[in-house]
Amino acid sequence: MKGKKSSMIRMENLINGDRLKHSGEFSELLTGDVNRVLKDYFDYKGYPLVEVMKNGGFFEVKITLVAERLKAFSSLPQD
């Protein structure tokens, strides 16, 4: 049973690693989603830089953005 579990973990790590290496669509989708959220809070030009890196059993996500200003609280969505 132990060997089966470690095989599953290795397969999961391989699949997750492949998603990061080969999926430009993943990066584009994530950047678009992050951009939509950040536009509610900041005024900026262009798109945020979104980096996802595998670090052992975890993912590090780094978002870089140069904002011109924070949006006023009264203009934030009410949802």
DSSP file (Angstrom, degrees, kcal/mol; ACC not computed):
  #  RESIDUE AA STRUCTURE BP1 BP2  ACC     N-H-->O    O-->H-N    N-H-->O    O-->H-N    TCO  KAPPA ALPHA  PHI   PSI    X-CA   Y-CA   Z-CA
    1    1 A M     >        0   0    0      0, 0.0     4,-1.9     0, 0.0     5,-0.1   0.000 360.0 360.0 360.0 -37.2    0.0    0.0    0.0
    2    2 A K  H  >  +     0   0    0      1,-0.2     4,-2.2     2,-0.2     5,-0.2   0.902 360.0  51.3 -63.9 -41.4    2.9    2.4    0.8
    3    3 A G  H  > S+     0   0    0      1,-0.2     4,-1.9     2,-0.2    -1,-0.2   0.865 108.1  52.6 -63.5 -36.2    4.4    1.9   -2.7
    4    4 A K  H  > S+     0   0    0      2,-0.2     4,-2.0     1,-0.2    -1,-0.2   0.903 109.0  49.7 -65.4 -42.0    1.1    2.7   -4.3
    5    5 A K  H  X S+     0   0    0     -4,-1.9     4,-2.1     1,-0.2    -2,-0.2   0.912 111.1  47.7 -65.6 -43.3    0.8    5.9   -2.3
    6    6 A S  H  X S+     0   0    0     -4,-2.2     4,-2.3     1,-0.2    -1,-0.2   0.851 110.1  53.7 -68.4 -32.4    4.3    7.1   -3.2
    7    7 A S  H  X S+     0   0    0     -4,-1.9     4,-2.4     2,-0.2    -1,-0.2   0.904 108.7  49.4 -64.9 -40.6    3.6    6.3   -6.9
    8    8 A M  H  X S+     0   0    0     -4,-2.0     4,-2.5     2,-0.2    -2,-0.2   0.901 110.6  49.8 -64.6 -40.8    0.5    8.4   -6.8
    9    9 A I  H  X S+     0   0    0     -4,-2.1     4,-2.5     2,-0.2    -2,-0.2   0.914 110.6  49.6 -64.8 -42.4    2.4   11.3   -5.2
   10   10 A R  H  X S+     0   0    0     -4,-2.3     4,-2.3     2,-0.2    -2,-0.2   0.914 111.8  48.7 -62.1 -42.4    5.1   11.0   -7.9
   11   11 A M  H  X S+     0   0    0     -4,-2.4     4,-2.6     2,-0.2    -2,-0.2   0.911 110.8  50.3 -63.9 -41.8    2.5   11.0  -10.6
   12   12 A E  H  X S+     0   0    0     -4,-2.5     4,-2.6     1,-0.2     5,-0.2   0.917 111.2  48.6 -62.6 -43.4    0.7   14.1   -9.1
   13   13 A N  H  X S+     0   0    0     -4,-2.5     4,-2.4     2,-0.2    -1,-0.2   0.896 111.9  49.6 -62.4 -41.0    4.0   15.9   -8.9
   14   14 A L  H  X S+     0   0    0     -4,-2.3     4,-2.4     2,-0.2    -2,-0.2   0.925 112.1  47.2 -63.6 -45.8    4.8   15.1  -12.5
   15   15 A I  H  X S+     0   0    0     -4,-2.6     4,-2.2     2,-0.2    -2,-0.2   0.931 113.4  47.8 -63.0 -46.0    1.4   16.2  -13.7
   16   16 A N  H  X S+     0   0    0     -4,-2.6     4,-1.6     1,-0.2    -1,-0.2   0.901 112.2  49.8 -63.2 -40.2    1.6   19.5  -11.8
   17   17 A G  H  X S+     0   0    0     -4,-2.4     4,-2.1     1,-0.2    -1,-0.2   0.899 109.9  51.0 -63.5 -41.1    5.1   20.1  -13.1
   18   18 A D  H  X S+     0   0    0     -4,-2.4     4,-2.7     1,-0.2     5,-0.3   0.876 104.8  57.3 -64.8 -37.5    4.0   19.5  -16.7
   19   19 A R  H  X S+     0   0    0     -4,-2.2     4,-1.1     1,-0.2    -1,-0.2   0.915 110.5  43.8 -59.2 -42.0    1.1   21.9  -16.3
   20   20 A L  H  < S+     0   0    0     -4,-1.6    -1,-0.2     1,-0.2    -2,-0.2   0.898 117.8  43.8 -71.0 -40.1    3.5   24.7  -15.4
   21   21 A K  H  < S+     0   0    0     -4,-2.1    -2,-0.2     1,-0.2    -1,-0.2   0.882 125.5  27.3 -73.3 -38.7    6.1   23.9  -18.1
   22   22 A H  H  < S+     0   0    0     -4,-2.7     2,-0.9    -5,-0.2     3,-0.2   0.397  95.8  90.0-111.6   1.9    3.8   23.3  -21.0
   23   23 A S     X  +     0   0    0     -4,-1.1     4,-1.5    -5,-0.3    -1,-0.1  -0.722  29.4 161.5-112.1  88.6    0.7   25.3  -20.4
   24   24 A G  H  > S+     0   0    0     -2,-0.9     4,-2.5     1,-0.2    -1,-0.2   0.832  82.9  61.0 -63.8 -31.7    0.8   28.8  -21.8
   25   25 A E  H  > S+     0   0    0     -3,-0.2     4,-2.8     1,-0.2     5,-0.2   0.894  99.8  54.1 -62.8 -40.1   -2.9   28.7  -21.6
   26   26 A F  H  > S+     0   0    0     -7,-0.2     4,-2.7     2,-0.2     5,-0.2   0.940 110.8  45.7 -58.6 -48.0   -2.7   28.2  -17.8
   27   27 A S  H  X S+     0   0    0     -4,-1.5     4,-2.6     1,-0.2    -2,-0.2   0.908 114.2  47.9 -63.2 -43.2   -0.5   31.3  -17.5
   28   28 A E  H  X S+     0   0    0     -4,-2.5     4,-2.3     2,-0.2    -1,-0.2   0.915 113.6  47.2 -64.9 -42.9   -2.7   33.4  -19.7
   29   29 A L  H  X S+     0   0    0     -4,-2.8     4,-2.3     2,-0.2    -2,-0.2   0.930 114.2  46.6 -63.6 -46.9   -5.8   32.3  -17.9
   30   30 A L  H  X S+     0   0    0     -4,-2.7     4,-2.8    -5,-0.2     5,-0.2   0.920 112.6  49.7 -62.8 -45.2   -4.3   33.0  -14.5
   31   31 A T  H  X S+     0   0    0     -4,-2.6     4,-2.5    -5,-0.2    -1,-0.2   0.905 111.2  50.0 -61.7 -42.1   -2.9   36.4  -15.5
   32   32 A G  H  X S+     0   0    0     -4,-2.3     4,-2.1    -5,-0.2    -1,-0.2   0.910 112.5  46.5 -62.3 -43.2   -6.3   37.4  -16.9
   33   33 A D  H  X S+     0   0    0     -4,-2.3     4,-1.8     2,-0.2    -2,-0.2   0.925 113.9  47.3 -65.6 -45.1   -8.1   36.4  -13.7
   34   34 A V  H  X S+     0   0    0     -4,-2.8     4,-2.8     1,-0.2     5,-0.2   0.905 110.6  53.8 -62.4 -41.5   -5.6   38.2  -11.5
   35   35 A N  H  X S+     0   0    0     -4,-2.5     4,-2.0    -5,-0.2    -1,-0.2   0.912 106.5  51.4 -60.0 -44.7   -5.8   41.2  -13.7
   36   36 A R  H  X S+     0   0    0     -4,-2.1     4,-0.5     1,-0.2    -1,-0.2   0.895 113.5  44.7 -61.5 -40.4   -9.6   41.4  -13.4
   37   37 A V  H >< S+     0   0    0     -4,-1.8     3,-1.3     1,-0.2     4,-0.4   0.943 113.3  48.5 -69.4 -47.5   -9.4   41.2   -9.6
   38   38 A L  H >X S+     0   0    0     -4,-2.8     4,-2.5     1,-0.3     3,-1.4   0.806 100.1  66.4 -66.5 -29.1   -6.6   43.8   -9.2
   39   39 A K  H 3< S+     0   0    0     -4,-2.0    -1,-0.3     1,-0.3    -2,-0.2   0.764  94.6  60.5 -62.6 -24.3   -8.3   46.3  -11.5
   40   40 A D  T << S+     0   0    0     -3,-1.3    -1,-0.3    -4,-0.5    -2,-0.2   0.720 117.7  28.4 -72.3 -20.6  -11.0   46.6   -8.8
   41   41 A Y  T <4 S+     0   0    0     -3,-1.4    30,-2.6    -4,-0.4     2,-0.3   0.667 121.0  38.2-114.0 -24.2   -8.4   47.8   -6.3
   42   42 A F  E  <  -A   70   0A   0     -4,-2.5     2,-0.5    28,-0.3    28,-0.2  -0.931  62.5-133.9-133.2 152.4   -5.7   49.6   -8.3
   43   43 A D  E     +A   69   0A   0     26,-2.7    25,-3.1    -2,-0.3    26,-1.2  -0.944  48.3 139.0-100.4 125.1   -5.2   51.9  -11.3
   44   44 A Y        -     0   0    0     -2,-0.5     2,-0.3    23,-0.2    23,-0.1  -0.979  45.8-117.7-158.6 163.3   -2.4   50.6  -13.6
   45   45 A K  S    S+     0   0    0     21,-0.5    21,-0.2    -2,-0.3     2,-0.1  -0.766  74.3   3.6-104.9 153.3   -1.5   50.1  -17.2
   46   46 A G  S    S-     0   0    0     -2,-0.3    -2,-0.1    19,-0.1    19,-0.0  -0.374  97.9 -52.4  77.4-153.8   -0.7   46.8  -18.8
   47   47 A Y        -     0   0    0     -2,-0.1     2,-0.1     3,-0.0    -2,-0.1  -0.880  51.0-104.0-123.2 153.0   -1.0   43.5  -17.1
   48   48 A P        -     0   0    0      0, 0.0     2,-0.6     0, 0.0    17,-0.2  -0.437  34.5-118.4 -70.0 152.9    0.4   42.1  -13.9
   49   49 A L  E     -B   64   0B   0     15,-2.9    15,-2.7    -2,-0.1     2,-0.5  -0.858  33.3-168.3 -91.9 119.6    3.4   39.8  -14.1
   50   50 A V  E     -B   63   0B   0     -2,-0.6     2,-0.4    13,-0.2    13,-0.2  -0.949   6.6-177.8-116.0 123.6    2.3   36.4  -12.6
   51   51 A E  E     -B   62   0B   0     11,-2.8    11,-2.9    -2,-0.5     2,-0.5  -0.974   7.3-169.3-121.8 133.2    4.9   33.7  -11.9
   52   52 A V  E     +B   61   0B   0     -2,-0.4     2,-0.4     9,-0.2     9,-0.2  -0.986  11.4 179.6-122.1 122.9    4.2   30.3  -10.6
   53   53 A M  E     -B   60   0B   0      7,-2.8     7,-3.5    -2,-0.5     2,-0.4  -0.972  27.1-126.5-126.8 137.7    7.1   28.2   -9.4
   54   54 A K  E     -B   59   0B   0     -2,-0.4     2,-0.4     5,-0.2     5,-0.2  -0.672  25.8-178.4 -79.9 131.2    7.2   24.7   -8.0
   55   55 A N  E >   -B   58   0B   0      3,-3.4     3,-1.7    -2,-0.4     2,-0.3  -0.809  58.6 -65.2-133.4  91.2    9.0   24.5   -4.7
   56   56 A G  T 3  S-     0   0    0     -2,-0.4    -1,-0.1     1,-0.3     0, 0.0  -0.521 118.7 -13.3  65.4-123.7    9.1   21.0   -3.3
   57   57 A G  T 3  S+     0   0    0     -2,-0.3    -1,-0.3    -3,-0.1     2,-0.3   0.279 131.0  66.6 -91.9  11.2    5.5   20.0   -2.5
   58   58 A F  E <  S-B   55   0B   0     -3,-1.7    -3,-3.4     2,-0.0     2,-0.4  -0.779  72.9-127.1-127.2 168.4    4.3   23.6   -2.8
   59   59 A F  E     -B   54   0B   0     -2,-0.3     2,-0.5    -5,-0.2    -5,-0.2  -0.967  14.0-149.3-116.5 135.1    3.8   26.3   -5.4
   60   60 A E  E     -B   53   0B   0     -7,-3.5    -7,-2.8    -2,-0.4     2,-0.5  -0.906  13.1-163.6-100.2 129.3    5.2   29.8   -5.0
   61   61 A V  E     -B   52   0B   0     -2,-0.5     2,-0.5    -9,-0.2    -9,-0.2  -0.964   5.7-173.2-117.8 123.6    3.0   32.5   -6.7
   62   62 A K  E     -B   51   0B   0    -11,-2.9   -11,-2.8    -2,-0.5     2,-0.5  -0.967   3.1-171.0-120.6 126.7    4.6   35.9   -7.3
   63   63 A I  E     -B   50   0B   0     -2,-0.5     2,-0.4   -13,-0.2   -13,-0.2  -0.973   3.8-170.7-119.6 123.8    2.5   38.8   -8.7
   64   64 A T  E     +B   49   0B   0    -15,-2.7   -15,-2.9    -2,-0.5     2,-0.3  -0.950  14.5 158.5-118.3 133.7    4.3   42.0   -9.7
   65   65 A L        -     0   0    0     -2,-0.4     2,-0.7   -17,-0.2   -19,-0.1  -0.990  33.5-145.2-153.2 139.6    2.4   45.1  -10.6
   66   66 A V        -     0   0    0     -2,-0.3   -21,-0.5   -21,-0.2     2,-0.3  -0.924  27.4-165.0-108.9 106.8    3.2   48.8  -10.7
   67   67 A A        -     0   0    0     -2,-0.7   -23,-0.2   -23,-0.1     3,-0.1  -0.714  21.0-155.5 -95.5 140.8    0.1   50.7   -9.7
   68   68 A E  S    S-     0   0    0    -25,-3.1     2,-0.3    -2,-0.3   -24,-0.2   0.807  76.3 -22.7 -80.4 -31.9   -0.4   54.4  -10.3
   69   69 A R  E     -A   43   0A   0    -26,-1.2   -26,-2.7     0, 0.0    -1,-0.3  -0.975  65.0 -99.4-168.8 162.3   -2.8   54.7   -7.4
   70   70 A L  E     -A   42   0A   0     -2,-0.3   -28,-0.3   -28,-0.2     2,-0.2  -0.665  43.5-116.0 -83.4 144.1   -5.3   52.8   -5.1
   71   71 A K        -     0   0    0    -30,-2.6     2,-0.1    -2,-0.3     5,-0.1  -0.539  35.6 -99.7 -78.7 149.8   -8.9   53.1   -6.0
   72   72 A A    >   -     0   0    0     -2,-0.2     3,-1.7     1,-0.1     4,-0.3  -0.385  27.4-121.0 -67.0 145.9  -11.2   54.8   -3.5
   73   73 A F  G >  S+     0   0    0      1,-0.3     3,-1.5     2,-0.2    -1,-0.1   0.826 111.0  63.3 -58.3 -32.3  -13.2   52.4   -1.3
   74   74 A S  G 3  S+     0   0    0      1,-0.3    -1,-0.3     0, 0.0    -2,-0.0   0.724 101.0  52.6 -67.3 -19.1  -16.5   53.9   -2.6
   75   75 A S  G <  S+     0   0    0     -3,-1.7    -1,-0.3     2,-0.1    -2,-0.2   0.444  85.0 108.7 -95.7   0.4  -15.6   52.7   -6.1
   76   76 A L  S <  S-     0   0    0     -3,-1.5   -35,-0.1    -4,-0.3   -36,-0.0  -0.467  83.0 -93.9 -75.0 149.6  -15.0   49.1   -5.0
   77   77 A P        -     0   0    0      0, 0.0    -1,-0.1     0, 0.0    -2,-0.1  -0.284  25.8-137.6 -60.7 147.6  -17.6   46.5   -6.0
   78   78 A Q              0   0    0      1,-0.2    -2,-0.0    -3,-0.1    -3,-0.0   0.449 360.0 360.0 -88.0  -1.7  -20.3   45.8   -3.4
   79   79 A D              0   0    0      0, 0.0    -1,-0.2     0, 0.0    -3,-0.0   0.499 360.0 360.0 -63.3 360.0  -20.3   42.0   -3.9
